[in-house]
């Protein structure tokens, strides 16, 4: 369950248990690599662990997902307006 794994990873991060947090978040990411919130949480976790390059890749992926979602929303909004 991706939302549960995401929340577990966030809790571990809040407790400064970054290795545990990364493990939970990596598991969530393996189940849903295009989950924006998981990518953002993993980016934060990796930043705390001092792994800036990896964190940037996750953050960039989250931004790509957001752009893709916004485009889909715009298309749906236009389609609904044309009906």
C-alpha positions in Angstrom: 0.0 0.0 0.0 1.9 3.0 -1.3 0.1 5.6 0.9 0.9 3.6 4.1 4.6 3.2 3.0 4.8 6.9 2.3 3.4 7.8 5.7 5.7 5.3 7.4 8.7 6.9 5.6 7.6 10.3 6.7 7.3 9.2 10.3 10.7 7.7 10.2 12.1 10.9 8.7 10.4 13.0 11.5 12.2 10.7 14.0 15.5 11.3 12.2 15.6 7.6 11.2 16.8 8.4 7.7 17.9 4.9 6.8 14.5 3.5 7.8 12.8 6.3 6.0 14.7 5.7 2.8 13.9 2.0 3.0 10.1 2.6 3.3 10.2 5.3 0.6 12.2 3.2 -1.8 9.7 0.4 -1.3 6.8 2.7 -2.1 8.7 4.0 -5.1 9.3 0.5 -6.4 5.5 0.0 -6.4 4.6 3.3 -7.9 7.6 5.2 -9.5 5.3 8.0 -10.7 3.9 8.9 -7.3 4.7 12.6 -6.9 4.6 12.7 -3.1 6.8 9.6 -2.7 9.4 11.2 -5.0 9.3 14.5 -3.0 9.5 12.6 0.4 12.5 10.6 -0.9 14.2 13.7 -2.1 13.8 15.3 1.3 15.1 12.1 3.0 18.1 12.0 0.7 18.9 15.7 1.3 18.9 15.0 5.1 21.3 12.2 4.4 23.6 14.5 2.5 23.0 12.8 -0.9 22.2 15.9 -2.9 22.6 14.5 -6.4 20.2 11.6 -5.7 17.8 14.1 -4.0 17.8 16.3 -7.0 17.0 13.4 -9.3 13.9 12.6 -7.2 12.9 16.2 -6.9 13.2 16.6 -10.7 11.1 13.5 -11.2 8.4 14.9 -8.9 8.4 18.1 -11.0 8.1 16.2 -14.2 5.1 14.3 -12.8 3.5 17.5 -11.7 3.9 19.1 -15.1 2.4 15.9 -16.7 -0.6 16.0 -14.3 -1.2 19.7 -14.9 -1.2 19.1 -18.7 -3.8 16.3 -18.2 -5.9 18.5 -16.0 -5.8 21.3 -18.6 -6.8 18.9 -21.4 -9.7 17.5 -19.3 -10.8 21.1 -18.4 -10.8 22.1 -22.1 -12.7 18.9 -23.1 -15.3 19.6 -20.4 -15.7 23.2 -21.5 -16.3 22.1 -25.1 -19.2 19.8 -24.2 
